[in-house]
């Protein structure tokens, strides 16, 4: 049974205040906003900078492990938000929590692999989010954790590599591209309308220069 968060609980989640949630330990996954955000979604979506501590995430997941993979209305799990907003320490905590869970007997995937590969309604994975928001340090973490997975295109035909190549971020763009090419065993170069990451890079000129040579295969 779903219980919508009242304003006090919402503010507690925003602030990372554990106290008000101690009475809900057995049903934390049922505390939702109207768009199905859990308390972890609320917390991660309202941190303007990297949290100084991961205690809130650690404690909440210890109290209610299913929140790790629980998606909101848009299909986003906490990892999507942590990658989008650049919370590298939280990403590491989420991955460590997933690694502690048993492997899926049907797919043979670890829970960490399953989480890293989960896509939202736009078919964006956490790596798509990290690439789009120029989080090279997170691109490094995510690709090193699951180097064998070939991240395919989202509903707009964009792969993580294409997203990075089509941007105009200068040096940060180059770092994102380098991490993907260095760490991923199989890289999807595809983009929308038959374009590739190489096509996108060749059209972009910025402070980082033309990095299309990095993408030549």
Beta strands, then each sheet from edge to edge (+ up, - down):
strand 1: 3-4
strand 2: 31-32
sheet 1: 1+ 2+
end
